[in-house]
Amino acid sequence: MELQTISQVSSEYKISTRMLRYYEQVGLIESKRKEDYAYRVYDETAIKRLRQVIVLRKLRIPIKQIVNILNNPNAVETVEIFQKNINELDEEIIALSTVKSILLRFIEELNEKIDTRLRIDLLSEETVFSIISSLPFSKNYLKESLSMENLNKSDEDLMKLKEKYIRIISLPAMTVAEVNFYGDTILPGEEMYLSEEQVKETDTEKIMGNHFDAGLNAIDTLIKDNRISEIIPDFRLYGFANCSKMEEYGPFYGFGRWLTIPDDMDVPHPFVKKHFNGGLYCAYSRPLPLNGGDSDEWEVLNHWVCNNDRYEYDGGRGEPLCNYGMLEEYLNYINLFNLPLDERLQQTDLIMPIKEKN
């Protein structure tokens, strides 16, 4: 069986990508990472497990109980879970039958009366209240019991609305200064880009608390020391996830940045000078305020590319390593780099490499 993308699975089984990510988060299914492909894919084992989840959800088994059934297979516990749900269904059937009988009585009496005030008084009858008060309030299944069809339609409608704002752009070839900060251990040459608040001394090494801010500190220093904003008034700044050196630098993934620079400029360590070929991209503006790494906006681009009749993902350009070609462009950075980090209202474009289909 071929690996299936999250969009393919969502379409085939009528489950929103949001719900699929939730199933993975709670440990019901497990996705894979395909080489040269940045998004979730599912193998035969994951699809088989998903089908089991669908069956149990159709039987109105709550997610938490499904986790117990599938991840801790014990016949006795499973029988207990099923019996508990049967008992709850019996209670609900009785309650619904009672509600139906009372509503029928209301209809009969209301059909015989004309006075509006008398109709309202029906709801205050002692015998009616006595019966109703013994019934449980309806359970709130807002999060779990919305039908998959409605949830998927809502998710699909929202996705289509967001896709209206996707743009096709062409990035020019450019020379860039690349800097990467990995994990939490400070490497030689990085100290000058860190504030005292970002460094914690230990007995054996210096620890960096935030490699995202450290990367921006490095970029800001390079801009100011080399007067980049005067030489290139329209300079561009890009960011990208970079996990290529996790084994070397520890379990924390890194984050890299590219700053456009003059072709003849030399860059200091830890920067590396590289050439970016540019090309065709689709772009989506991440809404403000930033949402702390939520992948939903990337899913907008992925969904658009996977379902587009004219364009397809182009991850094999051989350009400098940068998270399968996907970048975040920091817009209007020339007016922000002088501000303190906590005062920057940063707008970013998420961009993905594409090409026209043959």
Buried (B, 14 or more C-beta within 10 A) or exposed (E): EEBBBBBBBBBEBBBBBBBBBBBBEEEBBEBEEEEEBBBBBBBEEBBEBBEBBBEBBEEEBBBEBBBBBBEEEEEEEBEEBBEEBEEEEEEBEEBEEBBEEBEEEBEEEEEEEEEEEEEEEBEEEEEBEEBBEEBEEEEEEEEEEEEBEEBBEEBBEBBEEBBEEBEEEEBEEBBBBBBBBBBBBBBEEBEEBBEEEBBEEEEEEBBBEBBBBBBBBBBBBBBEEBEBBEEBEEBBBBBBBBEBEBEEBEEBBBBBBBBBBEEEBEBBEBBEEBEBEBBBBBBBBBEEEBEEEEEBBBBBBBBBBBEBEEBBBBBEEEBBEBBBBBBBBBBEBBEBBEEEBEEBEBBBBBBBBBBEEE
